[in-house]
């Protein structure tokens, strides 16, 4: 058989972490995410993380229909994930600019029209001793589609996260390998 099955990715566990913009992520595969990173909680593993790229491309041809150049512009990178847990991190992602407090077991939320909010985001995938971590220093999120509250299904919120490049055009930093 050609190829190496150990290099195929199917992930048994994952987490999403949110922090203030510019927050650095871990620099190895075993150091816990720092205290500034809040975890989004339970995620829909079947939906996973869906990474998408979009850009405009132009092709220039010489006489005779010969392709001589291809240019790219307006590159956009997004990632989609589905959160199953309602906690402070997912509340803030879904409702930037809103407030929620809990006192003596009573939670009071004031929902406002969403405002733009930048944040850093980290993605971690795990399978046995294989780990992959991605850290984005600046991103924004939008709720993608409807949120259904029902008797027979978990409430799920789909987030569409837009990544913004750093000044050197870095979209994210990725660490991957096996923990020994």
RAPEUR-V14540 format. One record per backbone hydrogen bond with DSSP energy under -0.5 kcal/mol. NH is the residue of the N-H (numbers start at 1). CO is the residue of the C=O. E is the energy in kcal/mol with one decimal. If there is no record, write none. Layout:
nh:NH co:CO e:E
nh:NH co:CO e:E
//
This chain:
nh:7 co:4 e:-2.2
nh:8 co:5 e:-1.5
nh:10 co:8 e:-0.6
nh:12 co:126 e:-1.3
nh:13 co:126 e:-2.3
nh:15 co:124 e:-2.1
nh:17 co:122 e:-2.8
nh:18 co:38 e:-2.8
nh:19 co:120 e:-2.2
nh:22 co:137 e:-3.0
nh:23 co:20 e:-1.8
nh:37 co:34 e:-1.7
nh:38 co:18 e:-3.3
nh:38 co:36 e:-0.6
nh:40 co:16 e:-2.8
nh:44 co:82 e:-2.4
nh:45 co:43 e:-1.0
nh:48 co:44 e:-1.8
nh:50 co:48 e:-0.5
nh:50 co:80 e:-2.5
nh:51 co:49 e:-0.7
nh:52 co:78 e:-2.9
nh:54 co:76 e:-2.7
nh:56 co:73 e:-2.8
nh:58 co:71 e:-2.4
nh:60 co:69 e:-3.0
nh:62 co:66 e:-2.9
nh:65 co:62 e:-1.5
nh:66 co:62 e:-0.8
nh:67 co:65 e:-0.6
nh:68 co:60 e:-2.8
nh:69 co:60 e:-1.4
nh:71 co:58 e:-2.8
nh:73 co:56 e:-2.3
nh:76 co:54 e:-3.0
nh:77 co:163 e:-0.6
nh:78 co:52 e:-2.7
nh:79 co:161 e:-2.1
nh:80 co:50 e:-2.1
nh:81 co:159 e:-1.8
nh:83 co:81 e:-0.5
nh:83 co:157 e:-2.9
nh:84 co:42 e:-3.0
nh:85 co:42 e:-0.9
nh:87 co:85 e:-0.9
nh:91 co:87 e:-2.6
nh:92 co:88 e:-2.1
nh:93 co:89 e:-2.0
nh:94 co:90 e:-2.3
nh:95 co:91 e:-2.1
nh:98 co:95 e:-2.4
nh:99 co:110 e:-1.9
nh:101 co:108 e:-2.4
nh:103 co:106 e:-2.4
nh:106 co:103 e:-2.1
nh:107 co:105 e:-0.6
nh:108 co:101 e:-2.9
nh:110 co:99 e:-2.6
nh:111 co:109 e:-0.6
nh:112 co:110 e:-0.5
nh:115 co:96 e:-1.6
nh:119 co:139 e:-1.7
nh:120 co:19 e:-2.9
nh:121 co:136 e:-2.2
nh:122 co:17 e:-2.7
nh:123 co:134 e:-2.7
nh:124 co:15 e:-2.4
nh:125 co:132 e:-2.7
nh:126 co:13 e:-2.9
nh:127 co:130 e:-2.3
nh:130 co:127 e:-2.4
nh:131 co:177 e:-2.8
nh:132 co:125 e:-2.2
nh:133 co:175 e:-3.3
nh:134 co:123 e:-2.6
nh:135 co:173 e:-2.5
nh:136 co:121 e:-3.1
nh:139 co:119 e:-1.9
nh:140 co:162 e:-1.8
nh:142 co:160 e:-1.7
nh:144 co:158 e:-3.4
nh:145 co:143 e:-0.8
nh:148 co:146 e:-0.5
nh:150 co:148 e:-0.6
nh:150 co:153 e:-0.6
nh:157 co:83 e:-2.5
nh:159 co:81 e:-3.1
nh:159 co:157 e:-0.5
nh:160 co:142 e:-3.0
nh:161 co:79 e:-3.1
nh:161 co:159 e:-0.6
nh:162 co:140 e:-2.5
nh:163 co:77 e:-2.5
nh:163 co:161 e:-0.5
nh:164 co:138 e:-2.4
nh:166 co:170 e:-2.4
nh:169 co:166 e:-2.3
nh:173 co:135 e:-2.2
nh:175 co:133 e:-3.0
nh:177 co:131 e:-2.1
nh:179 co:129 e:-3.2
nh:180 co:178 e:-0.5
//
